Amino acid sequence: MLGLEWREYSESDYQHWAAGLHGQPNKNEVFVPTSGGGLRVKENEVLSTEDVKKMLAAFLENRGRPTEFAWRDKTADFRRD
């Protein structure tokens, strides 16, 4: 079970996104175990190794977030306003 988040910076601001799969249920949360415990993510945000490889390649090649994935804006979760 893998998940991927992507942060985009512009001057003094940023947006933070969670990657998911189009056309998959996204109402319920699932638990993804980690070495330090785990995370709760939307069910469509559980990704395969191949999905993550595609997104990492896009990042490394500076192509931006791939549109073949659904992106949930999580920026508000990180704001301290």
N, C-alpha and C positions, 0 to 999 in steps of 0.2 A: 504494500500500500504506500503510495507516494502522493505528495501534494506539492504545489509550487505557487509561490507568491512573487509578484513583480512590482517593483517600485520605480516610478518615473519621476525624475526631478526636472524642474524648470525654474531657473533663477533662484528665488527664495522659497519655493513651495514644492510640493510633491503630491502624487497620487499613488495609492497602494492597492493592488489588485490581487485577487485569488483566482487561479485558473480552474476552469471546470469544463465539462463536456456538454456540448449542445444536445438537446433532445433527451436528456436524462433527468430523472426526478431530482428536485433540488429543495424540497420542503423540509425533509428530515435531516438531522445531523448524525454523523457516524464518528466513532472514536478511532483515531489513527495512532497506534502506539509509537513512541519515540524512546530514545535511550534514557531520557529524563522523565518519562511518564507518558504523556500523550497529548493530542490535540483533538478538538472537536471541529469537524468541517462539514459542509453540506455534502449530501450523498453524491452529487455530480462532480465533486472536487477530489474524489479518489481517482488517481491517475495511474496509468501504466508506465513502465520504464520507457517505452517508445514515445509516449506522449511527452514525458519530461525531456527526453533527448531532443525532440523537435523544438521545444521551447528554449532549451539551453543553446541550441545551435542558432536560433533566431537572435537570442540575446548576444551571443559571442560575435555574430556577424552584423550586429547593430541594425537589424531589420524591424525592430519593434515587436509588440505583442502580436502573435499569429492570430488572425481572425477566425481560424478554424476552431478555436476554443472559445468558450464562454468566459467572460471576465466579470467578476463581482467586485465592485468598488468597496474596499474596506478602509478607506482613508479615515473615516470618522472614528474607527476603532483606535487610531493612533494619535488623534488630536488631543491636546491637553487644554483646549480653550475653555 
